[in-house]
Amino acid sequence: MTLRRRQFITLLGSAAATWPLAARAQQVAVPLVGYLQITSPEVGANALAAFRKGLGETGYIEGRTFAIESHWVENRFETLPALAADLVRRPVAAIFANGPPAVLAVKAATAIVPIVFTMGEDPVKEGIVENLNRPGGNVTGFSDFANQLAGKQLGLLHDTAPRAAVVALLVNPINPNAELNSKQAQAAADALGVKLQVLRAGTEREIELAFAAMVHLGVGALLIGVDPFFAGQREAIATLATRHAIPAIADQRTYPAAGLLMSYGPDRLEMNRQAGIYVGRILKGEKAGDLPVQQSTKFQFVINLKTAKALNLEIPTGIFSIADEMIE
């Protein structure tokens, strides 16, 4: 009797020791979400946080009910195909991609894995979806059409610095949207009756050279093209613009927050939050192709009053009255 009792206790102990292992083996692995961002981890930290927030609003908790595998391009667009292929191999349950080059790279890597994008371009013209309301396939997302805001931005710049007869556009030649930005800015400049000088910079040194060229060309105002590299160099760009007394406008609030004169553009963080919500809905079973591509409706016009004072620039009453935020 004693022996049998000891054998039972031994068997019970062995079974108890294996239960946690068995339980772990039966647990369903949490879905892995791919995150392909054309900026750097430093520049894109807030965007990633907003994306996580959106997923959280659908009930997903990172580390418990989903995990993120993030890849950052950091101005190296040639790495996109390899980064996209790596995410598909993992494998991931869905992929977030920022910008047409990233989305096209992911589309080339998979026609099955759901893709949710954010971008500043028209996704139909870029060949990413066939229809905004019913995108079909495995792709959907959000566009703020920021690359079509050159006319509005140059208009605000012209009203603020009306004596500027020559306006410069700074673009990154590495970025595929540089040509489109240049064409749209040229059309806007022609409508305003000002001369446009397109200057290119893809490195810190080239940014400095571009500002030296602006002085030589008599540039009186500056439009910063939509580009993640420029966003990462916003403090240096703001410093150079103030040093050379050039009023400048960009697309994101982070620029005037860093010292640039002003910005006009969409609320990018809200768009990333919405993208996170879309990914959460897809993880719950909805199809990407059934979710309509949405357009940003919230735009911000921000002016840095301290910079205006440093430039000896008096903000017109009409411009002052329509600003959403004044940084002092």
Secondary structure by P-SEA (a helix, b strand, c coil): caaaaaaaaaaaaaaaaaaaaaaaaaccccbbbbbbbccccccaaaaaaaaaaaaaaaccccccccccccccccccccaaaaaaaaaaaacccbbbbccaaaaaaaaaaccccbbbbcccccccccccccccccccccccccccccccaaaaaaaaaaaacccccbbbbbbcccccaaaaaaaaaaaaaaaacbbbbbbbbccaaaaaaaaaaaaaacccbbbbcccaaaaaaaaaaaaaaaaacccccccccccccccccbbbbcaaaaaaaaaaaaaaaaaacccccccccccccbbbbbbcaaaaaaacccccaaaaaacccccc
